[in-house]
């Protein structure tokens, strides 16, 4: 084998070998380019055929950050909405406090989802009835029946393992309170921005460019 290789290799002049090397590199480069174009084409086709999440939820302690992003993507958005929330720690769980009005708004957009399995969720259609004395808690802590806020202990209605969007983000659990009751809780307000992008823009490619404490890709009804 080595004798044959040597005899064949010696039939080429230095100039011919250099030319052959350039042609080989050119062919390899063309093949790589075609493969990249094919991958891009497949991704483009997939984006057009498969259902794509057109929503993004942003969470930030500074409302102006949310405002800036909404203004930045104004032409790409079908609509944008802001919702205030409070974040406190209860029994070592980051707990997002939402008004009943905000919770119903999220419900109408199909953003409350029951976690059936780790990789499967199902939108809920209604919120359980609750009162000021018994707020509604969405948590994965099945046994939790009470919590303390501002040194006041509440019996709660445990609504189950329900989250905003398709994954748990920014908070471990969610407490829904009557609007007036929410106002009285001593905690700084934070902001949630709900951005619904038009079908011309796939927001998953924009996530890394968006400034916020947390970003979440979601499906909006």
Steps between C-alpha positions, in 0.01 A plus 500: 500500500775752588691428174187562292418822689853631450503428127163666447592802713823547301309523170375848608717809478520741792272742315245227428498386863444858615213539253346170614520612863323829419225312314456260793468790747254675269284188469505451880400864548213467251376182668507672842311800360232278346459313827462827692247632248307174521491521878376860483238404242378211715479730803308760297255237376459360852429849637230553238333160530531415870308711754733761648464675834432862411506635853771617737457584866759728659550540875689793646525707815519816287188583296705723268688193374171347386393830341829521312458152352140564397609817324793320336274231346197717438480422127536124554228474767130429464455631852681542831369514853651569842395336827624598846588232752677469834761244592551374854654194662267265683635183661815524283286525187514803269134593485351726235200697623240588237166678515184318402471738203852412379441127547183515290684694232762225482220242490338665195833481319533128578812561708409295807610140443462192716819291504383146420850354465845657494474546122124543459266783597131571451337847500233551764163652414391647833639619832371346819287728714684656793459774759708758685516257792604212275712610203580260214849348485648323199785284629669165462488463880196273522474506879517879538180638653622815676747783448603819680513844337591815695472302825144399412429129461258397225324178425540452127327313222763277346430516127769252402811507285406781262748743344508800267597383152630153428777494764560629852681833473608778736287372790449167674130555566220747427254650748184663366339753729207737494610830347463709818679237704791495253536878529550474875795256483826674593726413208640688202313465175671333207390483138402226261491584131297282264614543139303335221708501182354493150545184292769674294732492801608188688570626853719205596775660293456829686519371859875537536478863385233600751604661826309389812551319830332196341355414159250229413378373163126423521201402291223759520142412418 
